[in-house]
Amino acid sequence: MLDIAKSELFAPGVYFGLDDETYHADPALGSTDMKRLAYSPCDYWFESVHNPMRVSKEATAAQLFGRAVHKFVLEGRDLFEAHYAPTDHSGATKAGKAEREQIEAAGKTPLKREDWNRICSSGAMIRSNPYLAEAFSGGASEVSIFWKDGDIRKKCRIDYLKPRASVDLKSIRNSRNIDFREACRRALAEFRYDAQAEHYDQGRAAARDLIGSGAVHGDHDPEWMRRVSGANEWAFVFVFYQAEGAPLTYGVSLSPANGLREIARTTLRIAEQNYREHVARFGFDLPWVLAEPLEEIDINSLPAWAFRS
């Protein structure tokens, strides 16, 4: 059996307090990797740590906003304010530059006042929603799991882990101005969040043995961990919030019996098969390319609307 791993940064285990950058640096396969592998293995390699020419990307404004919301919702306002501070002046002005330098010198990340206010209102809305209020209590935030599934190293990072649920926080920018609930459902389908949920649940299932063997790292409550490992079933919950417009919130769950689960498992099996085939064919050091012979194009392979005037 192939030992499919170019390097290993983390031994199999459950990790608390791991920062984003360190987590993402490990080449184990995360849910985004699995989705890319299912549909375009070449894109997986191009975006992976195996590509020496990969361009390091600066976090976008939307990503920074999302991280700040996660800090507020998952860890509370006090920790949010310990890591972020609002700005009241444009960064292009002398006053704005001085303001940001002062914030950064204090070890915090500056946020525009409008983003700060929105984050606070979004966090308050999520925590005040009677159907979602319990989603972010009684658990632990940003729990990372590394495990080995046969010959493949995998990983996941659960936003909020509870004994009977895994909770993931998602932002929505409803640019089409459709019903917010419908926008959330479309996002779930478009970004294949079902596959993410199934991948994360595989990691959580693997964590039961890891916890039993003592492979738990970072600050944690051992008794609470025993409750997590003792759960036979759990739901996967997505909590959506609207990042533009009214700070709306909406939650959906995927129970173990949900029909989407089998679709997701099929997607993950395809990803694993593609991964093994491409590793065997190209290894990690060569680019993964779409090497297909020339094909005579057929009209039946074109979209139905082709050549209509």
Number of C-alpha atoms within 10 A of each C-alpha: 5 10 9 18 15 12 10 11 12 18 12 19 23 26 20 17 14 14 10 12 8 10 20 16 11 19 20 24 25 22 21 16 23 25 24 16 24 19 14 17 21 18 15 22 24 17 16 18 17 18 16 12 9 12 9 7 6 8 9 9 10 12 12 14 20 17 13 22 28 23 23 22 24 24 17 16 16 10 13 20 16 13 18 20 19 19 20 13 16 13 14 8 10 10 13 15 15 13 19 22 15 13 19 15 10 13 13 18 19 18 21 16 14 12 16 20 13 19 24 18 16 22 22 17 18 24 19 12 15 10 11 18 13 13 24 24 15 11 20 22 22 23 18 24 26 27 24 17 11 10 13 16 21 24 28 27 25 22 18 24 24 22 20 17 21 24 25 25 19 22 20 16 16 17 9 8 9 10 9 19 15 11 18 26 13 12 18 17 11 9 12 16 20 20 25 23 26 23 24 22 21 17 25 26 16 20 23 19 13 19 19 13 10 11 14 19 14 11 9 13 9 12 8 15 18 14 12 21 19 14 14 10 12 17 19 21 20 21 19 23 24 19 22 13 11 11 17 18 23 17 20 15 15 18 15 15 9 11 10 15 17 15 13 20 16 13 20 21 13 16 21 17 12 19 23 15 13 18 17 12 11 12 15 18 12 13 16 20 14 9 6 6 6 6 6 6 8 7 9 8 7 10 8 9 7 9 7 5 4
